[in-house]
Amino acid sequence: MCESYLGEKSTSSTLLTTTSEEMKEIIIQVEDSAYACVLGMLQLCEKVEVVNDGECVITDDSTDLCVAKAIGELRQRRVFRFPCDYTYIMMIMNEEVVKGLPFFYSPMEFIAYLKALDFDSLPGKTTLYDTVNKTRGRYPNWFFDDNPKDMERMRRINIAKQFLSALGRAKRGMSEGLSEK
């Protein structure tokens, strides 16, 4: 589908272990390469029950697919009024508000990522650089050097909020699709 922009990932699992009659909940992180082996060992233990192996099994392709669905939903709903609005998606991903999303060292990497996800009509690198340079703080407390009116400031912050909501819906949809199989 597209190039992977993610590094080594871990999968979180919630396990219950028995000590006498009581079950204790623990959370472990296992590298993807060892996940199947660890899960196999846990199945051999009589007093261990795997309760949850993550909200959604996230691989590089499924993360990219969730991001693509979320951005596609925002485009369909015409959330992006200006080319610079894509910058807020890049910034929210770089701030790691949601763990496991790609990090972009430059707007050029972000544009390449969007192109790899088959999006067209994208902003230029200068537009993204300029918008990053005039945005201060961390989400959701962003401030803008161009001093927009309150409605415009909220619109910009809401782009990020809507992306996070759409991303959550995409992850849940993917998780539900996996659980039906």
C-alpha angles and dihedrals in degrees: 000000000000142000117284115247095180129097128217109324135203129214119220119219130186113215134182118214127190125234106178105314098332125090119219122201119225131175121215134180119219127185112246092244091059098037099097092045093050092046090051091052091049091053088059092059112090095203098049124086123186104222101174133002097195135303091273130358099251120201125165092264095046092049090051090047092051091049091048092050092048094049090043090054091051091049092049091050089048094237091147105078096164133028090244090064090082087067091073090058090052091047095049090050092049092049088059094229083152113037119230099034120126120270119221122209092194140012087250090064090050092050090048089050092052090048089051087054087056098252119147134187091054129167121258125254093253091056091053094044092050093049093048090050093053095047119089134187131018129294126303091019098057119155125194128219091216089065099226121195116267093262092054092045090053092045090056093048091045090058087065092044091051091048091053091049093048091047090052091051091049092050092048091048091051092046091050090048091054094047092054092059 
